[in-house]
Amino acid sequence: METQQSQTLKAVPLDPAAQKVKAHWLEHRPKMAAQLQHEGKLDQAVLSATNLMSDALAEMVQAGMDYNRALEIARPMAYLPSEEDVPELPANQSPPYPTTTA
């Protein structure tokens, strides 16, 4: 039986969208990214944020919203503001995000 820590440290494959989000976090939120990496949760948090953004985008477009407007609303769910601009994220915007299952 695996421990929760060993499950947390498993590599999570990232698709191209998640790789872009991870690069954004590493550049604009390096302290947060380093802490998540230290905890073994960076890739899972990135994947969860990317899925949250994608799901919200799809929902808004399916509801009839213009794609570009929906993207403008959904994008900040994964592309977080810089640590310089917003040193402490609000609790509802702080990783790790809850994982979503299909």
C-alpha positions in Angstrom: 0.0 0.0 0.0 1.4 3.4 -1.0 1.6 6.3 1.4 -0.1 9.6 0.6 3.4 11.2 0.4 4.6 8.7 -2.3 1.4 9.3 -4.2 1.9 13.1 -4.0 5.5 12.8 -5.3 4.5 10.8 -8.5 5.2 12.6 -11.7 2.1 14.0 -13.4 2.2 14.3 -17.2 1.5 17.8 -18.4 -0.1 18.6 -21.7 1.1 21.7 -23.7 -1.5 24.0 -22.0 -0.4 22.9 -18.5 3.3 23.3 -19.5 2.6 26.9 -20.4 0.8 27.5 -17.1 3.8 25.9 -15.3 6.2 28.1 -17.1 4.1 31.2 -16.2 4.1 30.2 -12.5 7.8 29.5 -12.5 8.5 33.0 -14.0 5.8 35.1 -12.2 5.2 33.2 -9.0 8.6 31.6 -8.3 8.2 31.5 -4.5 4.8 29.7 -4.7 6.1 27.4 -7.4 9.2 26.5 -5.4 7.1 25.8 -2.3 4.8 23.5 -4.3 7.8 21.8 -5.9 9.3 21.2 -2.5 6.0 19.6 -1.4 5.9 17.5 -4.5 2.6 19.2 -5.6 3.6 21.6 -8.4 2.6 19.5 -11.4 -0.7 18.4 -9.8 -1.5 22.0 -8.9 -0.7 23.2 -12.4 -2.8 20.4 -13.9 -5.7 21.2 -11.6 -5.5 24.9 -12.4 -5.4 24.2 -16.1 -8.4 21.9 -15.9 -10.3 24.5 -13.9 -9.6 27.1 -16.5 -10.5 24.8 -19.4 -13.7 23.6 -17.8 -14.8 27.1 -17.0 -14.0 28.2 -20.6 -16.0 25.3 -22.1 -18.9 26.0 -19.8 -19.1 29.7 -20.8 -18.8 29.0 -24.5 -21.4 26.3 -24.3 -23.7 28.8 -22.6 -23.3 31.1 -25.6 -20.6 33.4 -24.5 -18.1 34.7 -27.1 -14.9 32.6 -26.9 -12.5 35.5 -26.5 -14.6 37.0 -23.7 -14.9 33.6 -22.0 -11.1 33.2 -22.3 -10.6 36.6 -20.7 -12.6 35.5 -17.7 -11.2 32.0 -17.4 -7.5 32.7 -18.0 -6.8 34.2 -14.5 -7.9 30.9 -13.0 -4.6 29.4 -14.1 -2.4 32.4 -15.2 -2.0 33.9 -11.7 -0.8 37.4 -11.1 2.9 38.0 -10.3 4.1 37.8 -6.8 5.3 41.4 -7.2 1.8 42.6 -8.0 -0.1 40.3 -5.6 2.3 38.8 -3.0 -0.4 36.8 -1.2 -3.2 35.2 -3.3 -6.7 35.1 -1.8 -7.5 31.6 -0.4 -9.9 30.8 -3.3 -7.1 31.4 -5.8 -4.2 29.7 -4.0 -3.0 26.3 -5.1 -3.1 23.4 -4.7 -6.5 23.4 -6.3 -8.9 20.5 -5.7 -8.5 17.9 -8.4 -11.4 17.4 -10.7 -12.5 14.0 -12.1 -14.3 13.5 -15.3 
